[in-house]
Amino acid sequence: MSTRKTIGGALGAIIVLIVAQILAQLVASLFVLVKIPEGICNIIAGIIYVGLAFVLSELFSKRLLKIKIENLGMPKFSIKAKWIIVGVLLPVIVKAVYLFFLFWKVRFFWNE
């Protein structure tokens, strides 16, 4: 690949990520108008951002750079069940540990 194409590809990739972020935030802000809690809207924005970034990056690499996305270091999209389980269990475990220590601290100071 030529230097010019490499620099253009890098700048284009940055622009793709910026556009994906802005679009994801705009869509998530529409959910705020419908009175959905902001925390859930942030989760929605993150999911939309990942999807848009992947799709726009794939289009950018195929249409403009004329390179397969695998050659740029992005493997084909796949979700493994174990990572879904980890993604759900991790925040649940962190919250449980936090509540356990909060309960222990309140109980300890209550008995004094």
C-alpha positions, -999 to +999 in steps of 0.1 A: +000+000+000+013+035-008+021+060+019-007+083+006-033+055+008-020+045+043-024+081+057-057+085+040-069+052+054-059+061+089-076+095+087-106+079+071-108+054+099-107+081+125-135+100+107-155+068+106-152+063+143-162+100+150-192+097+128-203+064+144-199+080+179-220+111+169-247+090+154-249+067+183-252+096+208-279+112+186-300+080+186-294+075+223-305+111+230-338+103+213-344+076+239-339+102+266-367+122+252-389+092+256-381+092+293-359+062+293-333+064+322-299+079+312-280+048+323-299+026+299-295+052+272-257+051+277-258+013+273-279+017+241-254+043+228-225+019+234-242-010+216-252+012+187-216+027+185-200-008+183-224-019+155-221+013+135-183+014+139-180-021+126-204-016+097-189+017+087-154+004+090-163-026+068-179-003+042-149+021+043-124-008+038-144-024+009-155+007-010-128+032-005-096+013+003-107-018-017-092-041+010-109-069+029-115-060+065-096-091+076-064-077+060-068-047+084-067-069+115-105-071+121-117-107+121-152-117+111-179-107+136-188-135+160-201-136+196-192-165+218-216-176+246-189-175+273-183-138+267-220-130+269-221-148+303-189-130+315-204-097+303-235-103+324-218-118+355-190-093+359-213-063+368-235-085+389-206-098+409-191-064+414-225-050+426-229-080+449-195-075+465-202-038+469-235-045+486-219-071+508-193-047+521-218-018+524-241-041+544-211-052+566-200-016+572-235-005+582-239-035+604-205-029+620-211+008+628-247+001+639-235-023+667-210+002+682 
